[in-house]
């Protein structure tokens, strides 16, 4: 009772108003400072990966880096027949004048006519870096809308990466607000069912929300070390609701059990201290495990995953702090209130001097869990085999996993800019994608480099996977050259990927590759699409290995057992593999398209498996620590391991089920979203939590522990002494 969680809880319960006020000030301070300092958005250079990234760095040295480009498309109105070329040309001149008058526009191309004569287009280059185009695109779109109003006989519309990116972000924010409207009420209802008290039900929700607000402010500060890629707040919402509610729920449940067990003989402060010594410690260990697991994402060497890791660590840390500080104060106040209410009821009934009859805490195991535990206790080997075989069967589709980046062609067509994107690519198929060959050499060799690139362009001209059009640019100092080759296929098409392979493996070595002392690399839409998943595949084994090691180390640290550490590793792998296999089964096929409202790309987003492994490994430690803590606590008190396993699983079943329901609700609310990767991530995490809570923790874990018996605790001497003493004293124990 002298460890840090207990000491902090003791102070908090003894000074509740100070603790509550301090927490409120902490949240306001975090949010205020974060808002005042502001966030630091990731730059284009932060996203460079693989050979494509190396080529982009070379291009940037010569001022030839990608710029934000918007394309204005002019076509005939639907049903109006052929395009009036004279009217379209006049409209193009009007749009050109409007765009050139804008301070954010760098240049506007002349009108470009499609090969079939059905469309004209203008390419508008925005000033500034590629990723900052969305900050200026509204002004361009406003001018396009005014031009449309001035030329009603034509259809004048605009698309481009900036327009699409901004619209996708707006759609994602709108979708996320809907998920909150789903998750919050269900979380509240779940808490009401568990605690049958409005006050108790509101505590987890309020603490989770306040933790999220504080974490958002802290993440702004952290972004100056790990730049924000735009996903940080989404991760804070996702993880914050899950761990915030979990930690509060574990603490609340134990406090209620101890209060009921004491029969009113312990003060609210003393009850909180006991809860802190048990569930409070489990929350700290669990939070540390989530943070350590999240930190493995830094090994991905990717700004997006670094941002996700930072967001997850910050919100988990804040959730742990809230459970250690303000939660004991709230519980003490609510406990004192409940005690006064009980005393008033007793006084009215004339029972002031009689011993209060307090309902004993429920075991927590409902009929379904109890039935599973009975089957497990009778035939642990059979249930273990059945559970493992079922999860391995679910994991089997993982053998056909196809990882790709999600190109813009996967974005929903409810976005007007995507509808224009389709019409633009139909009229100008050469705009679907591009390959860019970047060469860096001494300025004195500029002509030599140019001749080699011309040779490469000539070879590519007859390639059926490319459009036959090429553009060569050279930096003002003559040191960097860039050859752009149009590809009439979307980046996800096999033909586009084949064009990249041909350039890298055939055309480049046969031309520029023969020049000594020259540095060359290939980038462009296709290279970015291909190199990013390849980078993730290379990093995934390293990160999974680090996760397994972290899981093992944290479990051994928490329970002083090598055996439980190995069990934790294996169960996490089994759970993650099964959920990932289920994801492949659902999203790489077409059978579930109508059910989940998506169009299958035949692939899984390259970020999803890594995110699934990291987040699942971290969150599953919540259940692992909480459940095994209950089992270990009973075993240390002398309860035989077999009985301790059944007692611990049964006693924690209700709270684990409730926590799982909250997490599944939060994650599943991502499934209806329009963005494919978010849909896949939500589905995989929701299914993983379900499998973890109802198969791993209720069937496989108890089966394993029952079969292993006292070997579960090896090499813990304290547990060996406790179990040995129990065995020696067993004949003297009165049963019943």
FIMARTI-918863 format. One record per residue (C-alpha): x, y, z. Coordinates in pm, whole numbers, plus 50000, padded with zeros to 5 digits. Example, Ala and Ser with C-alpha at 12.3 -4.5 7.8 and 13.67 -1.06 7.14 Angstrom:
# FIMARTI-918863
51230,49550,50780
51367,49894,50714
# end
This chain:
# FIMARTI-918863
50000,50000,50000
50299,50232,49968
50349,50224,49592
50300,50530,49375
49944,50457,49247
49825,50410,49605
50003,50719,49739
49860,50935,49460
49512,50785,49507
49533,50840,49883
49612,51209,49836
49346,51248,49566
49075,51079,49774
49175,51287,50078
49170,51616,49883
48902,51555,49618
48827,51916,49526
49194,51999,49485
49242,51696,49260
48933,51775,49048
49029,52141,49014
49388,52045,48934
49274,51809,48660
49045,52073,48509
49333,52325,48508
49566,52065,48355
49326,52003,48065
49274,52375,48006
49648,52441,48027
49736,52164,47779
49473,52277,47532
49555,52646,47578
49931,52611,47536
49889,52376,47240
49652,52619,47069
49881,52915,47140
50192,52742,47008
50009,52580,46716
50085,52261,46531
50365,52185,46289
50239,52024,45970
50457,51772,45790
50636,51899,45479
50677,51722,45146
51032,51622,45240
50900,51438,45546
50708,51190,45332
50996,51075,45111
51025,50695,45106
51251,50458,44911
51386,50529,44565
51092,50758,44490
51185,50969,44791
51551,50979,44688
51451,51096,44340
51228,51367,44486
51517,51491,44700
51737,51514,44388
51463,51702,44200
51423,51944,44490
51795,52026,44477
51739,52160,44127
51406,52330,44199
51221,52068,43992
51013,51920,44275
50645,51849,44239
50419,52155,44258
50046,52163,44330
49862,52160,43996
49491,52219,43941
49332,52135,43609
49033,52322,43469
48827,52105,43234
48599,52261,42972
48346,52035,42800
48004,52057,42644
47706,52038,42876
47552,51690,42905
47322,51627,42609
47441,51939,42424
47625,51754,42149
47978,51831,42035
48198,52088,42203
48179,52438,42052
48553,52498,42005
48521,52875,41965
48310,52910,42281
48545,52677,42470
48850,52875,42361
48687,53199,42473
48604,53043,42807
48961,52916,42840
49095,53266,42783
48855,53400,43048
48967,53133,43300
49332,53205,43218
49290,53577,43288
49108,53506,43615
49371,53260,43736
49670,53475,43645
49523,53759,43850
49538,53547,44166
49848,53604,44385
49874,53231,44468
49899,53119,44104
50246,53063,43961
50154,52986,43599
49870,52885,43368
49923,52671,43060
49771,52743,42724
49450,52558,42630
49519,52187,42564
49273,52001,42344
49195,51633,42397
49275,51384,42121
48905,51318,42054
48818,51691,42049
48563,51664,42330
48745,51875,42589
48987,52158,42660
49196,52181,42973
49412,52437,43149
49690,52340,43391
49717,52588,43677
50032,52568,43892
49996,52698,44247
50285,52868,44424
50447,52691,44716
50515,52329,44815
50308,52039,44687
50130,51974,45018
50028,52337,45074
49810,52365,44766
49492,52297,44964
49551,52621,45155
49507,52823,44835
49278,52609,44622
48953,52772,44739
49041,53095,44557
49102,52902,44235
48779,52708,44264
48589,53031,44325
48721,53170,43996
48629,52848,43817
48274,52876,43956
48251,53239,43837
48372,53135,43491
48104,52865,43484
47840,53125,43567
47975,53350,43288
47964,53067,43029
47649,52864,43106
47651,52695,42765
47963,52500,42872
48059,52283,43164
48363,52434,43337
48496,52244,43636
48817,52196,43832
49004,51906,43985
49352,51826,44109
49532,51682,44408
49462,51994,44616
49089,51998,44537
49056,51624,44595
49267,51628,44912
49066,51908,45068
48736,51742,44979
48854,51407,45117
48962,51572,45443
48623,51744,45473
48440,51416,45407
48658,51235,45662
48587,51501,45927
48216,51476,45855
48228,51097,45880
48423,51110,46206
48168,51343,46361
47905,51081,46279
48112,50809,46447
48125,51018,46763
47747,51050,46757
47728,50670,46745
48006,50583,46989
47921,50824,47271
47557,50715,47328
47645,50345,47307
47930,50397,47553
47694,50573,47792
47431,50299,47760
47695,50032,47823
47811,50209,48137
47451,50243,48259
47399,49869,48216
47722,49791,48403
47679,50033,48694
47304,50106,48704
47397,50461,48801
47394,50776,48588
47675,50934,48791
47897,50628,48761
47815,50593,48391
47914,50952,48318
48253,50930,48492
48427,50711,48225
48282,50921,47944
48378,51256,48096
48730,51142,48181
48781,50999,47832
48664,51324,47669
48876,51542,47897
49179,51319,47835
49126,51355,47461
49111,51735,47490
49433,51747,47692
49603,51508,47450
49505,51722,47150
49681,52020,47309
49991,51817,47397
50003,51668,47047
50033,52018,46902
50346,52068,47110
50477,51724,47012
50424,51801,46643
50728,52032,46655
50936,51718,46709
50722,51466,46516
50538,51661,46242
50161,51629,46216
50045,51447,45903
49677,51519,45962
49592,51186,46127
49703,51266,46483
49368,51395,46607
49188,51096,46452
49417,50855,46638
49372,51049,46963
48994,51015,46928
49020,50646,46839
49266,50542,47110
49149,50798,47366
48793,50666,47379
48916,50307,47397
49180,50333,47671
49012,50619,47856
48693,50423,47909
48883,50097,47972
49103,50232,48248
48819,50411,48422
48597,50106,48390
48855,49872,48546
48907,50111,48838
48535,50176,48892
48446,49808,48887
48706,49721,49149
48603,50013,49371
48242,49894,49367
48346,49538,49447
48557,49649,49743
48281,49879,49870
48026,49596,49852
48268,49349,50011
48338,49582,50304
47966,49607,50384
47999,49977,50462
48270,49920,50722
48540,50095,50516
48545,50466,50443
48520,50578,50079
48886,50687,50095
48997,50345,50220
48798,50170,49946
48964,50387,49682
49308,50300,49824
49236,49927,49797
49116,49973,49438
49433,50170,49361
49651,49891,49499
49491,49640,49261
49323,49787,48952
49524,50108,48983
49846,49913,48940
49695,49718,48649
49601,50044,48476
49954,50181,48509
50111,49860,48377
49856,49839,48095
49910,50202,47998
50285,50151,47994
50237,49847,47769
50023,50047,47522
50282,50324,47511
50573,50085,47461
50381,49902,47186
50296,50231,47015
50659,50342,47031
50757,50054,46802
50595,50247,46516
50893,50483,46523
51088,50193,46374
50883,50227,46054
51095,50528,45956
50781,50695,45826
50643,51035,45926
50285,50904,45924
50357,50624,46169
50572,50853,46383
50272,51086,46407
50040,50797,46494
50283,50668,46758
50312,51011,46917
49935,51059,46927
49877,50714,47080
50149,50762,47343
50028,51109,47442
49660,51014,47481
49743,50693,47668
49973,50880,47906
49702,51139,47975
49442,50862,48031
49671,50693,48284
49733,51024,48463
49358,51088,48484
49295,50742,48632
49568,50797,48893
49474,51151,48995
49123,51278,48934
48944,50939,48923
49015,50853,49292
48882,51198,49388
48561,51143,49194
48519,50795,49340
48572,50925,49692
48310,51197,49642
48063,50954,49483
48135,50695,49755
48076,50950,50031
47752,51053,49864
47638,50690,49838
47727,50634,50204
47524,50936,50318
47230,50821,50110
47252,50474,50262
47269,50617,50614
46961,50833,50550
46769,50531,50425
46874,50335,50729
46774,50618,50960
46432,50642,50803
46387,50268,50844
46506,50276,51206
46814,50072,51124
47082,50322,51228
47227,50090,51494
47182,49768,51304
47438,49605,51079
47376,49699,50721
47315,49416,50483
47513,49487,50173
47476,49296,49852
47790,49101,49778
47963,49176,49450
47856,48969,49156
48097,48715,49009
48060,48898,48681
48021,48587,48466
47698,48584,48269
47529,48268,48143
47726,48252,47817
48065,48307,47980
47976,48066,48261
47882,47798,48009
48211,47848,47823
48410,47834,48145
48233,47513,48253
48324,47351,47922
48679,47480,47950
48722,47355,48306
48600,47006,48212
48796,46962,47888
49066,47231,47862
49263,47043,47595
48957,47012,47369
48854,47377,47405
49215,47489,47352
49242,47288,47032
48903,47410,46908
48988,47776,46976
49332,47759,46817
49205,47574,46507
48923,47827,46462
49163,48123,46479
49416,47956,46249
49135,47896,45998
49045,48264,46013
49411,48353,45966
49457,48132,45658
49345,48397,45401
49649,48595,45517
49856,48379,45280
49698,48570,44991
49753,48918,45138
49803,49186,44872
49931,49515,45011
49902,49834,44804
49881,50203,44864
49532,50344,44813
49545,50570,44507
49303,50856,44440
49094,50632,44215
48971,50459,44532
48814,50777,44674
48433,50798,44680
48259,50946,44377
48024,51145,44596
48301,51407,44590
48243,51643,44294
48620,51679,44234
48638,51301,44187
48362,51311,43927
48563,51575,43742
48873,51357,43793
48701,51073,43605
48591,51297,43319
48938,51451,43295
49110,51112,43276
48861,50990,43017
48938,51288,42792
49311,51294,42874
49414,50935,42967
49780,51038,42970
49711,51227,43294
49621,50914,43492
49977,50867,43616
50339,50945,43537
50694,50822,43580
50969,51074,43648
51336,50999,43586
51561,51236,43783
51932,51266,43707
52193,51461,43900
52535,51527,43748
52794,51798,43711
52671,52093,43504
52944,52030,43245
52775,51702,43156
52429,51848,43094
52433,51771,42720
52551,51416,42782
52271,51362,43033
52018,51516,42797
52120,51281,42516
52084,50979,42745
51739,51091,42861
51631,51152,42501
51739,50796,42425
51535,50672,42723
51228,50869,42608
51263,50720,42260
51273,50367,42400
50968,50435,42618
50775,50587,42326
50703,50246,42179
50619,50090,42516
50247,49991,42520
50229,50064,42895
50315,50431,42843
50144,50712,42656
50435,50797,42429
50458,51158,42547
50760,51289,42735
50869,51622,42884
51230,51704,42975
51322,51982,43218
51662,52094,43342
51746,52307,43645
51878,52659,43588
52226,52555,43701
52224,52254,43465
52296,52005,43744
51957,51830,43765
51743,51697,43482
51392,51550,43502
51222,51343,43234
50847,51303,43277
50681,51010,43102
50302,50993,43086
50129,50667,43182
49769,50613,43057
49682,50380,43347
49585,50434,43709
49869,50370,43951
49697,50058,44085
49683,49895,43741
49934,49621,43662
50028,49803,43342
50134,50110,43538
50349,49905,43774
50500,49723,43474
50594,50056,43317
50786,50147,43633
50960,49811,43637
51062,49848,43272
51212,50193,43334
51403,50091,43646
51526,49753,43523
51564,49806,43146
51551,50159,43008
51743,50341,43281
52037,50093,43300
52062,50091,42920
52083,50471,42890
52159,50694,43188
52297,50396,43378
52591,50380,43139
52708,50729,43236
52979,50710,43505
52953,50940,43808
52585,51016,43751
52314,50972,44016
51972,50870,43889
51643,50756,44042
51278,50717,43940
50982,50878,44114
50633,50990,44011
50281,50870,44088
50353,50506,44005
50680,50494,44201
50520,50649,44508
50238,50396,44489
50479,50104,44452
50758,50206,44690
50547,50285,44996
50394,49935,45038
50735,49782,44972
50881,49996,45247
50606,49879,45485
50670,49514,45397
51037,49558,45481
50963,49725,45814
50678,49498,45924
50895,49205,46045
51113,49442,46247
50814,49605,46412
50632,49278,46480
50952,49142,46635
50983,49452,46854
50616,49416,46952
50662,49054,47053
50968,49143,47257
50783,49433,47422
50483,49211,47501
50709,48948,47653
50909,49201,47858
50601,49384,47988
50425,49062,48088
50733,48929,48268
50774,49267,48439
50410,49271,48550
50374,48909,48665
50731,48783,48720
50656,48490,48489
50844,48387,48175
50569,48139,48090
50299,48409,48092
50526,48626,47880
50546,48355,47615
50171,48297,47635
50109,48670,47582
50327,48673,47271
50158,48372,47116
49805,48487,47193
49866,48832,47048
50006,48681,46730
49710,48447,46704
49457,48726,46758
49626,48966,46511
49667,48694,46249
49303,48589,46270
49170,48945,46244
49403,49024,45954
49298,48705,45777
48935,48803,45825
49015,49145,45679
49167,48984,45369
48868,48752,45335
48622,49043,45344
48799,49326,45160
49013,49153,44897
48707,48972,44769
48383,49113,44633
48123,48911,44827
48091,49170,45108
48080,49484,44890
47705,49534,44921
47701,49441,45288
47967,49692,45393
47918,49944,45111
48256,49945,44939
48416,49867,44605
48692,49611,44642
49036,49706,44516
49153,49348,44556
49405,49469,44810
49458,49589,45166
49586,49938,45245
49960,49918,45313
49929,50097,45649
49650,49878,45787
49842,49562,45894
50109,49756,46079
49849,49970,46254
49648,49661,46341
49946,49483,46494
50060,49781,46699
49722,49899,46826
49595,49547,46894
49912,49441,47076
49882,49748,47296
49510,49729,47368
49506,49353,47419
49748,49410,47706
49459,49588,47880
49267,49264,47899
49580,49056,47959
49696,49266,48254
49351,49304,48408
49250,48938,48381
49582,48786,48488
49612,49039,48770
49288,48901,48915
49411,48544,48873
49753,48619,49023
49599,48808,49315
49389,48505,49406
49679,48264,49358
49908,48474,49580
49647,48459,49855
49672,48080,49850
49385,47989,49616
49487,47688,49400
49586,47792,49047
49297,47603,48885
49041,47773,49106
49218,48108,49071
49200,48087,48691
48826,48017,48686
48761,48273,48959
48970,48541,48790
48822,48487,48443
48469,48471,48577
48512,48769,48808
48652,48991,48535
48423,48872,48255
48160,49143,48292
48404,49433,48293
48610,49284,48006
48294,49230,47802
48178,49585,47871
48518,49730,47779
48525,49521,47462
48177,49641,47365
48289,50003,47399
48602,49944,47192
48415,49748,46926
48160,50030,46902
48433,50291,46856
48621,50086,46596
48313,49955,46414
48184,50310,46370
48472,50352,46123
48333,50081,45893
48061,50301,45734
48321,50569,45649
48386,50648,45285
48767,50636,45297
48880,50280,45220
49180,50260,45455
48977,50394,45749
48700,50146,45670
48950,49859,45662
49121,49976,45981
48793,50003,46171
48678,49659,46058
49008,49490,46143
49033,49649,46489
48669,49577,46576
48701,49212,46475
49035,49185,46657
48888,49314,46984
48592,49078,46955
48818,48779,46898
49053,48887,47173
48781,48941,47434
48557,48644,47361
48787,48375,47218
49136,48451,47347
49048,48560,47703
48752,48329,47766
48849,48011,47581
49217,47988,47488
49380,48168,47782
49197,47978,48059
49244,47648,47874
49618,47706,47852
49647,47816,48214
49442,47523,48340
49663,47279,48150
49984,47442,48272
49877,47469,48637
50148,47602,48867
50391,47612,48573
50213,47934,48471
50408,48122,48738
50760,47997,48662
51004,48116,48788
50823,48332,49049
50942,48230,49395
50670,48427,49572
50399,48240,49384
50570,47907,49447
50576,47980,49821
50211,48088,49819
50095,47777,49634
50314,47548,49844
50180,47700,50167
49828,47659,50037
49888,47295,49958
50035,47231,50303
49749,47405,50479
49472,47266,50263
49354,46990,50507
49303,47252,50778
49082,47473,50561
48711,47451,50630
48516,47446,50305
48163,47587,50289
# end
